[in-house]
Amino acid sequence: MKVLGLILAGGAGENLGPLVLKRASAALPVFGKYRAIDFTLSNMVNAGIKKVGVLTQYNPRSLMDHLGSGKEWDLDRKNGGLFILQPYVSAEGQYWYKGTADAIFQNMTLLRRGEEDYVLIGSGDHIYKIDFTEVFDFHFATDADITLLVKELDETYNLSQYGIVQMNGHRIVEIEEKPKNPKGNLAFLGIYFMNKYLLMELLYAYVTKGETDLLNIIISELDRLRVNGYLFKGYWRNVKKGINEYFRINMDGLKKEIRDELFYKYGKVYTKLKDLPPPKIGSTTVVRNSIVSDGCIVNGYVENSVLFRGVVVKAGAVVQNAVVMQDTVIEEGAVVKNAILDKEVLIRQEMKLIGQQESLAVLEKRAVL
């Protein structure tokens, strides 16, 4: 069985404020050296998918630079490979993506010309680890036309931000998109698996009539098609939901059980490699419960924090409950607490940046305090 992977990575992520001024939400750095898209892309590659299309639109430069030719994911190949699918301007006009279904419809050539019989569609800004071959097996074992991934969400999620699903056995009978008063806690995770020709049929039938959202199309077909739900029980988060959610995800990376699930189950997580030395920790440095990445130089106090590549924490500086992105410098005596610092930020001597747990301090790329 050949499967085409499609990753939706064109979202602006408006809830992320200054963190997405110069990048798409799928390109957001996480866990010290990864990007959000690495997880969905690695999950697909680990399941044997050898052809992946990434549909991108908003601020794509950072994402395209990260993906490159797809070498790190073994997608720089003659047959299959990695395809970056952007909207374009032609003599006939401008063709910006208007929604998930419209984005795929505008790249129908990739589906028509491919040898694949099935399509797996995921989002580039979700953090999770899964064996997709189990989803494929479930799809065929339950005789589904379409399989959607669903998960029971706990109180740490805002249910009104998700599509809430009602099921009868394996079959999905109702999907309510972002309800104000959710009927339950079973949510759709934005991952679809279906026959390629069925997908093409649905797109031709609906997008040509003005429907641009793939989930809306499937909701309209719930009575006609057998749409089943695969219950996912692992860790899953969506960085696009906001700054606090992004911060929570990085802090979750400090928990051993979550690290073990994300990085040691179901194959590796691949990312763009950089030739940097191991971190240098000074003799008087204190580091507690933190991720310290390649190229870091730490001479201060670091606790419950994630330091990305090349971060410098000088003597006397204090970093607590913080996400500090690549090449940021925190000078002597500075204090950073409950904060997110984007890349190449400079915190000068004795300066203090202190946020609150529910109101984090956020500095954009190349800011100076």
N, C-alpha and C positions, 0 to 999 in steps of 0.2 A: 504493500500500500504506500503510495506517494502522497505526501501532504505538503501543501503550500502554507507557509507561515506569513501572516500579515500583522504588523504591529502598528497600532494607531498612536502616533507620537506628535500630532500637530497642535495639541491643545496649548493655550496660552497660560493656563493656571493662574487666573487673576487673583485667587485667594492667597498667593504666595508673595505678593507685593514686590519689594526690591530684589528678591531672589531670582525673579524671572524677567528682569528688565533687559537682560542680554542673553537669555537662554530659554529654551523650551523646558517645560516641567520634566519631560523624559530625560533631559540632560543634567538634572540636578545631582550634584555629588552626594553620595551617602557612604557611611561606614569607612571613611578614611581614604579610600582609593577607587571606589566604584561609582558608577552612574546608575540612576534609577532603571534605565532601559536594559542594563546588563542582566537583570534577573529574568525578565520575560524572554529576552533573546537567548540566554543560556539554557533556559528551560526547553525552548524549542529545539535548539541544537542537540541537547542531551537526549531528546526523544527521537533523534534520527532525522530531523527535518533539515534538508540541505538547500532549500530555496526560501529566502525570507525577503519580503518587501516591507520597508519602513515608510509609512505615510507621514510626512512631516510638512509643516506649514509655517508655524510661528517661530521666529528667531532660530532658524535651523543651523546656523554656522557652527555653534559649539557642539551640537549633536553630530553633525556630519564630520567634524574634525575628530571626534571621539570614535566614531564607527569606522572611518577610513574605508579600506577595501574589504573589511570584514575578516582580516587575517587572524586576529585573536580568537575568533569563533569558528575558524576553519571554513570560512565562507568565501575566500578568494579562490574560486574554482571555475573551471571551464563550463561544467554542467551545473546549473543552479547558481548558488551564490547569493550575495547581498545586493538588493536593489533599493536605492533611495528614491522615493516617489514624491516629488514636489508638485504643487500646482504650477501652472505655466501661463505665459502670454503668447498668443499666436496671432496671425493675421486676422483670425475670426473673432478675437476678443480675449478677455481675461477669464481664467477658469480657476477661481479660488474655491477651495473646498467649503461646502456649506454645511456639512455634517458627516457622520461616519459612513452612511450609505453612499452619499455623493462622492466621498473621497475614493471609495473602492470602485464605484461606477466609472469615475474618470480614468481609472487605471485598469479597465476591463481587458485591455490587451494582454496584461500579465496573466490573467486567468484564461483567456481564450487560447493563447499560444502555449501554455504550459502543459506538461504531461500529467500533472497531479490530478487526482480524482477528488481529493478532499481539501478543505481549507480550515485552518485554525487561526482564529482572530483574537488577539490580545491587546492590552494597553501597555504603552511604554513607561507609564509612571506608577506601576504597581510593584510592590515589594513582596515576593513570595517565592516558595520553592515547591515544585510539584513534578511528579512523573507523569507526563502527558500521555504516555502509552496506556496508563490505567484509564484515562479518560476515553481514549480510542476504543479500548476493550469494552468499557461500559456502554458506549454509544451503540456498538453492534450487538451486544448482549441484550440490550433493552429495545432493540429495533426502533431506534429514534430517527426522526428526520433531522432534528437539530438538538444538540446538547449544549446547555448553558451551565456554567459553573456557579454554584450557590454556596453560601456559608451562613451559619447562625452567628450573628454579631452580638457582642456583649455590650455592657453599659459604657464602654470606652469609645463607642462609635455613635455618631449622630445619625440615627436611622432615617431622618427626613432628608438626608443627602444621598440616599441610595434607592435603587429600585427594589421594592419589597415584593417577594414572590410567595404565592400560595400554591401548594402542591397536593396532588392526589396520587399517592404512591410515588412512582418516579416521575409522573407527568406533571408538568407545570400547567395550571389552569388559569392563573391570573398573575399579571405583573403590574404593580402600581408604581409609577416612576416618581420618586421623591415626594412621598405623601406627607402632608402636615401631621396627620394622625395615623401612623403605621399600624397595620393590623397584626403584625408579627415582627420577628427579628431575622427572618430568613431573607438574605439579600443576594441579588445578582452581582457577580464580580466582574462583569464586563468581558468575559471570555466565551467565545462561541466556537463550536465545531460542527461542520456540516458538509454535505456533498457540494462540490464546486458548481455543478450544473444547477442544483437547486438554488444556490446563492445567486447565480447569474440570472435565473428565471425571476427570482424575487426582485432583484435590482431593476431589471428591464420593466417589470410590471409596476413598480412603485416610484422609482426615482424619476422616470419619464413623466409621471403625473404630479411631481412636486414634493414627494416625501423624501427627506434627506437623512433621516436618522434610522440606523439599522434596527435598534431595539423597538422602535415604533412599528416598523414593518413586521417584526416577529410577533409583537403583541396583536397585530391585526390578523395574524395567521394561527393563533393559538387553537382555534376551533377546528381548522382544516388540517393542520400538520401536527405530528406527534413531537412536541417539544419537551424534552426530559431535562431534569436537573441533576447534575453530579454534585454530591455534597462534599465540599472540601473542608477538611478539619484542621488544616495547618495554619501557620502564621500568614496573615495577609493584611497589608496596609496600602493606602493610596496617598502618595505624597501630594497630589494635587488638591487635597481637601483643605490645605491651609498651612500657615507657618507653624502653629502648635503641633499639627499632625507630622510635619516634616521633622520637627525637633523630637517628638516622641519616637519616631522611627529610629533616629540615630541613637537615642538613649536606650532603646530596646536592644541595639547591637551590643550594649555592654552586659547584657544578660546571657549567661553561658548557654542556657537551653535554647534560646532563640538563635544565637550564633551557630550552635551545632546544627540546628535545623536548616538554616539558610545556606551554610557553607560546606556541610559535610554529608547531607542527604541528597540522593538523586543526582549525583554528579557535581562537577565544579561550577563555580560562577566565574565566567571569563570577563576580562576587561582589558582596556588598552594598557600596555606595559610601558613603564618608564624606567630608565637606568639611573636609579638613585641609590645612595649608600643606606645602610640601616640607620635607624635613629641613634642620635648621640645623647646620652643621658649624663648630666654632670654629677659630680661626687656628692653634692649637697642637695640634689634634686629630690623632690617627693612626688611620686606619681601613684595615684590610687584609682582603681576601677576605671581605667581610661583606655582608649585606643590611640596609640602613637604610631604614626605611619612613617614610611621610608623618607629619609631626608630631613627629618625633624631634628632640631637642636633644642633641648630642654634643660634649663638651669633653674627654673622656678618651681612653683607648687601647682600641680595639676590634679584635679579630682573630678570624677564623674563627667568626663569630657571626651570629645572626639577630635583629635588633631589630624588634619589631612597632611598630605605630602608637603615637605619643605617648610613647615611652620616653625617659627623661632619664638621660644619663651625665655626671656632673659632673666638674670638673677633677680630675686626679690619679687618677681611678678607672680600673681595669683590667678589661676583659671579654674573656675568651678561651674559645673552644670552648663557647659558651653559646647557649641559646635563651631570649630575654627577651621575654615577652609584653606586651601593651598596657598603657600607662600605668604601667609599673614605673619606680621612681626608684632610681638607684644613686648614692649621695652621694660627696663628696670623699674620695679615698684608699681607697675600698672596692675589694676584689678579688673577682671572680667568675670561676671557672674550672670547666670540665666540669660545667655545671649547667643546669637548666631552672627558670626562674622564671615562675610563672603570672601572671595579670593583677594589676595594682595592688599588687605587692610593693614593700616599702621596705627597701633595704639601707643602713643608717646609716653615718656617717663611720667610716673606718678598719676596718670590719668585713670579715672574710674568709669566703667561702663557696667551698670548694675540694673538688670531687669527684674521682673517678677515672674513666678512660675506660669501665671495665666496671661501675662503681658510681657513677652520676651523683648529684649533689646535686639534690634536687627540693624546691621550696617551693610550697605551695598558694596559692590566690588570697588576696590581701590579707594575706599573712604579713609580719611585720616582724622583721628581724634586726639 
